Amino acid sequence: MARTILLTGFEPFGGERVNPSWQVAARLDRKEISGAQVRALSLPVNLRRVARALTGAIETLTPDAILGLGQAGGRTALSLEQVAINLVDERRTREAGGAVGGKPIIAGAPDAYFTRIPVAAIVRALKRREIPVERSLSAGIFICNAAMYTALHTTRGRPDAPVGFIHLPYTAGQAANHRAAPSMTVELMAAGVETAIGVIARTLARPRRTNAT
C-alpha cells in the first residue's frame, strides 16, 4: 500500500489574489512520488479554523508524513523551517520579524518543536537540481508557524513520522506588485517541493528500526 503524504497550502491573504503555497500543493495533489501519494489540503488563514482543518485531516487521513507550505514574501529561496514556536500573533499579515507579541497556540504545550523532515538531505537534493534553497531558524509567529506547530504537536506521539514546513517566495506575478521583491516561478517551486517530497518518501520506504528483545 502506498504511503500518504499530507501537503498543505494556504488561501490568499494580505490582499494577494493568489498564494504560491496552494498553487504548488494543488499541482501535486494525488500525484505519486517515490511510492507515496500526495494529498493536498487548502488551509484558511485563521488560527482556530486552521487548527480544526489540520487536526481533522490528520485524524481522517492518518498520513505517514506531513509537509506544510506557506508564502513568505521577500524570501529568495525555498526556506526549510527548523523550529516552530508556541506563539502566534493574528494581527500580523505576513511572516516577518519585529517585536514579539501574541499568545500561545496551544496553552500548556511545549515552547517549541524541531522539524522532523530530513532537512540536510533535502538541501542537498535541491542544490543538485540548482533550485534555490536555504535553512531558516524561524517560521515567524503568524499562521504558517501555527500550522507547523499544530502538525508537530498533533503527531508528537509518532516521533518517526516526518513533519515539516517550507516557506515559498512570491510568484513573478505577485512580485510585480511589490517593488524590488524577489520571486520564483510556480513551476520551479513545484519542482523543488516535489524533490523534497521525494526525499521524505524515500525515508518512509526504509525499514523501521526495532529494539532487540
Secondary structure, 3 states (H helix, E strand, C coil): CCEEEEEEEECCCCCCCCCHHHHHHHHHCCCEECCEEEEEEEECCCHHHHHHHHHHHHHHHCCCEEEEEEECCCCCCEEEECEEECCECCCCCCCCCCCCCCECCCCCCCCEEECCCCHHHHHHHHHHCCCCEEEECCCCCCHHHHHHHHHHHHCCCCCCCCEEEEEECECHHHHCCCCCCCECCHHHHHHHHHHHHHHHHHHHHCCCCCCCC
